[in-house]
Amino acid sequence: MKRALVTLALCALPVAPALASEGALGRPITGLQGTSFAGVVPPTPGWSLGLSYAYYSGSVSAQRESPLPGGGSALGLEVTAQLFSITGIYVWDTGEGRWNFASVAVVPFAKMDAEADLRIGSASGSVSDSDTGLFDMAIVPVIASRHFSATQHLSLALYIFAPTGSYEEGRLAELSLNNWTYSPTVGYTQLFQKGSLEFSALAAVDFYTENHATDYQNGAVFRLDSLLVKRFSNGWGVGAAGGWIEQLQDDDAAIADRLDGFKGHSLALGPVVTFAKKWEGGQVEFSARWLHEFDVENRFQGDPFLLSASIQF
């Protein structure tokens, strides 16, 4: 565990551009939040670096009306989102006790392309929009990890997302949700077969503040991501990832009221491939996953892809 990769469920963290919630997506994309060793903060102090690239192309049926992030509503909404994130992780110097701690900051950049049959009041028409730039940043002041044994670990954290991306009322492609989001999170890691088989899970509830530009209040969203990976002595690993998103509360806005609260739900499953390389004083692990979303309601539906690298110095 001393040299465990400190991905801490943040190398893929909230890859959703600002588009169920306002825009039919919210912050998480199904199955992309969980990463390896989600419950582990190792005792070895120092810096780790996470890099990730996420690609998501999804759509909402033309038969379903959806609230837009910049106000108004749309039918036949389509989005293609690409997000590159840089994650800095610092493990505190607290020794090899039952508890270890870390702090995290995530700087994401997004490219967003969207197209919709737009409806704002009595006006309607087909429109498209795109934008590129800084997305909403995230910080985790403290991640606390409890080590029950060498193979069983639990982490507790509060993720805070700030509206640092560009936002303009009335736009279709937004680089911010234009709200603060607070996500109390629990991670768990269990190792089997002398550490070569890993099961990790990450559960969280996202609490959104109101988007004052549109007077839209997203309801709280529960999410659960899991990962099962078998690693081999040659550095390669294979496994599967899954995700579940369940909105707990109705959205609160005039449009949401008309859409019966616009509560979202989705499931996703897909394969994972990893490769790890160690050297004296550090290591890197690359991970790629593809998931298929299904049983989707009041959200975009697509096939998200994530490529990430976690580097420990």
Residue pairs with C-beta under 8 A, 6 or more apart in sequence:
1 40
1 42
1 43
1 147
1 150
1 153
2 42
2 43
2 44
2 96
3 42
3 44
3 278
3 283
3 312
4 37
4 40
4 42
5 36
5 37
5 48
5 276
5 283
5 285
5 310
5 312
6 37
6 40
6 41
6 42
6 48
6 89
6 91
6 102
6 310
6 312
7 35
7 36
7 37
7 38
7 50
7 285
7 308
7 310
8 35
8 37
8 38
8 40
8 41
8 89
8 102
8 104
8 140
8 143
8 155
8 157
8 187
9 33
9 34
9 35
9 38
9 185
9 187
9 202
9 225
10 35
10 50
10 87
10 89
10 104
10 106
10 138
10 140
10 159
11 35
11 50
11 51
11 52
11 85
11 87
11 308
11 309
11 310
12 32
12 33
12 34
12 35
12 52
12 54
12 85
12 306
12 308
13 33
13 85
13 87
13 106
13 138
13 159
14 27
14 28
14 33
14 108
14 136
14 138
14 161
15 28
15 29
15 32
15 52
15 54
15 56
15 81
15 83
15 85
15 108
15 304
15 306
16 25
16 26
16 27
16 28
16 29
16 56
16 81
17 25
17 79
17 81
17 83
17 110
17 112
17 135
17 173
17 174
17 175
18 25
18 69
18 112
18 136
18 165
18 167
18 174
18 175
18 176
18 177
18 178
19 25
19 68
19 69
19 77
19 79
19 81
19 112
19 114
19 173
19 174
19 300
20 26
20 66
20 247
20 251
20 262
20 263
20 264
20 265
20 297
20 298
20 299
21 27
21 177
21 208
21 218
21 219
21 221
21 247
21 251
21 262
21 264
22 67
22 68
22 69
22 177
22 211
22 214
22 216
22 218
22 251
22 253
23 66
23 67
23 68
23 69
23 174
23 177
24 60
24 66
24 67
24 77
24 264
24 298
24 299
24 300
25 58
25 79
25 299
25 300
26 177
26 206
26 208
26 218
26 221
26 264
26 299
27 136
27 161
27 177
27 181
27 206
27 221
28 206
28 221
28 223
28 243
28 245
29 54
29 56
29 243
29 304
30 243
30 244
30 245
30 266
30 267
30 268
30 291
30 293
30 304
31 225
31 241
31 242
31 243
31 268
31 269
31 270
31 289
31 291
31 293
31 304
32 54
32 225
32 243
32 289
32 291
32 304
32 306
33 202
33 204
33 223
33 225
33 243
34 200
34 201
34 202
34 225
34 226
34 227
34 241
34 243
35 200
35 202
35 227
35 287
35 308
35 310
36 198
36 200
36 227
36 229
36 274
36 285
36 287
36 310
37 153
37 189
37 198
37 200
38 155
38 187
38 188
38 189
38 200
38 201
38 202
38 227
39 145
39 153
39 154
39 155
39 187
39 188
39 189
39 200
40 145
40 147
40 153
40 155
40 189
41 91
41 100
41 101
41 102
41 143
41 144
41 145
41 155
42 91
42 100
43 91
43 94
43 95
43 96
43 97
43 100
44 91
45 91
45 92
45 93
45 94
46 90
46 91
46 312
46 313
47 88
47 89
47 90
47 91
47 313
48 88
48 89
48 90
48 91
48 310
48 311
48 312
48 313
49 86
49 87
49 88
49 89
49 310
49 311
49 313
50 85
50 86
50 87
50 88
50 89
50 308
50 309
50 310
50 311
51 84
51 85
51 86
51 87
51 308
51 309
51 311
52 83
52 84
52 85
52 87
52 306
52 307
52 308
52 309
53 82
53 83
53 84
53 306
53 307
53 308
54 81
54 82
54 83
54 85
54 304
54 305
54 306
54 307
55 81
55 82
55 304
55 305
55 306
56 79
56 80
56 81
56 82
56 300
56 302
56 304
56 305
57 78
57 79
57 80
57 81
57 302
57 303
58 78
58 79
58 293
58 300
58 301
58 302
59 76
59 77
59 78
59 79
59 300
59 301
59 302
60 66
60 74
60 76
60 77
60 78
60 299
60 300
60 301
61 76
62 75
62 76
62 117
63 75
64 75
64 298
65 73
65 74
65 75
65 119
65 259
66 73
66 74
66 75
66 77
66 259
66 262
66 298
67 73
67 216
67 251
67 253
67 255
67 256
67 259
67 262
68 74
68 77
68 116
68 118
68 172
69 167
69 171
69 174
69 177
69 178
69 211
69 214
70 167
70 168
70 169
70 170
70 171
70 172
70 174
70 213
70 214
71 120
71 169
71 170
71 213
71 214
72 118
72 119
72 120
72 121
72 170
72 255
73 119
73 120
73 255
74 116
74 117
74 118
74 119
74 172
75 116
75 117
75 119
76 116
76 117
77 114
77 115
77 116
77 117
77 300
78 114
78 115
78 116
79 112
79 113
79 114
79 115
79 300
80 112
80 113
80 114
81 110
81 111
81 112
81 113
82 110
82 111
82 112
83 108
83 109
83 110
83 111
83 135
84 108
84 109
84 110
85 106
85 107
85 108
85 109
86 106
86 107
86 108
87 104
87 105
87 106
87 107
88 104
88 105
88 106
88 107
89 102
89 103
89 104
90 102
90 103
90 104
91 100
91 101
91 102
92 100
92 101
92 102
92 103
94 100
94 101
98 146
98 147
99 144
99 145
99 146
99 147
100 144
100 145
100 147
101 142
101 143
101 144
101 145
102 140
102 142
102 143
102 145
103 139
103 140
103 141
103 142
103 143
104 138
104 139
104 140
104 143
105 137
105 138
105 139
105 140
106 137
106 138
106 139
107 134
107 137
108 134
108 135
108 136
108 137
108 138
109 132
109 133
109 134
109 135
110 131
110 132
110 133
110 134
110 135
110 165
110 175
111 130
111 131
111 132
112 130
112 131
112 132
112 173
112 174
112 175
113 128
113 129
113 130
113 173
114 128
114 129
114 130
114 172
114 173
115 126
115 127
115 128
115 129
115 172
116 126
116 127
116 128
116 172
117 124
117 125
117 126
118 124
118 125
118 126
118 127
118 172
120 170
127 172
128 172
129 171
129 172
129 173
130 173
131 166
131 171
131 173
131 174
131 175
132 175
133 165
133 166
133 175
134 164
134 165
134 166
134 175
135 164
135 165
135 175
135 176
136 161
136 162
136 163
136 164
136 165
136 175
136 176
136 177
137 161
137 162
137 164
138 159
138 160
138 161
138 162
139 159
139 160
139 162
140 157
140 158
140 159
140 160
141 158
141 160
142 157
142 158
143 155
143 156
143 157
144 155
144 156
144 157
145 153
145 154
145 155
145 156
146 153
146 154
146 155
146 156
147 153
148 154
150 191
151 190
151 191
151 192
151 195
152 189
152 190
152 191
153 188
153 189
153 190
154 186
154 187
154 188
154 189
155 185
155 186
155 187
155 188
156 185
156 186
156 187
157 184
157 185
157 187
158 182
158 183
158 184
158 185
159 181
159 182
159 183
159 185
159 204
160 180
160 181
160 182
160 183
161 177
161 180
161 181
161 182
161 183
162 180
163 176
163 177
163 178
163 179
163 180
164 176
165 174
165 175
165 176
166 174
166 175
166 176
167 174
167 175
167 176
167 177
167 178
167 213
168 174
169 213
169 214
177 208
177 211
178 211
178 212
178 213
178 214
179 208
179 209
179 210
179 211
179 218
180 208
180 209
181 206
181 207
181 208
181 209
182 206
182 207
183 204
183 205
183 206
183 207
184 204
184 205
185 202
185 203
185 204
186 202
186 203
186 204
187 200
187 201
187 202
187 203
188 200
188 201
188 202
189 198
189 199
189 200
190 198
190 199
190 200
191 197
191 198
191 199
192 198
192 199
193 230
196 230
196 231
196 232
197 228
197 229
197 230
197 231
198 227
198 228
198 229
198 230
198 231
198 239
199 226
199 227
199 228
200 226
200 227
201 224
201 225
201 226
201 227
202 224
202 225
202 226
203 222
203 223
203 224
203 225
204 222
204 223
205 220
205 221
205 222
205 223
205 248
206 220
206 221
206 223
207 220
208 217
208 218
208 219
208 220
208 221
210 216
210 217
211 217
211 218
214 253
215 253
215 254
216 251
216 252
216 253
216 255
216 256
217 251
217 252
217 253
218 251
219 247
219 248
219 249
219 250
219 251
219 252
219 261
219 263
220 247
220 248
220 249
221 245
221 246
221 247
221 248
221 264
222 245
222 246
222 247
222 248
223 243
223 244
223 245
223 246
224 243
224 244
225 241
225 242
225 243
225 244
226 241
226 242
226 243
227 239
227 240
227 241
227 242
227 272
228 239
228 240
228 241
229 237
229 238
229 239
229 272
229 274
230 237
230 238
230 239
231 237
231 274
231 276
235 275
235 276
235 277
236 273
236 274
236 275
237 272
237 273
237 274
237 275
237 276
238 271
238 272
238 273
238 274
239 271
239 272
239 274
240 269
240 270
240 271
240 272
241 268
241 269
241 270
241 271
241 272
241 289
241 291
242 267
242 268
242 269
242 270
242 291
243 266
243 267
243 268
243 291
244 266
244 267
244 268
245 264
245 265
245 266
245 267
245 299
246 265
247 263
247 264
247 265
247 298
249 263
250 256
250 260
250 261
250 262
250 263
251 261
251 262
251 263
255 262
256 262
259 298
262 298
263 297
263 298
264 297
264 298
264 299
265 295
265 296
265 297
265 298
265 299
266 293
266 294
266 295
266 296
266 297
266 299
266 301
267 293
267 294
267 295
267 296
268 291
268 292
268 293
268 294
268 304
269 291
269 292
269 294
270 289
270 290
270 291
270 292
270 303
271 289
271 290
272 287
272 288
272 289
273 287
273 288
273 289
274 285
274 286
274 287
274 288
275 285
275 286
276 283
276 284
276 285
276 286
277 283
277 284
277 285
281 313
282 311
282 312
282 313
283 311
283 312
284 309
284 310
284 311
284 312
285 309
285 310
286 307
286 308
286 309
287 306
287 307
287 308
287 309
287 310
288 305
288 306
288 307
288 308
289 305
289 306
290 303
290 304
290 305
291 303
291 304
291 305
292 303
293 301
293 302
293 303
293 304
294 301
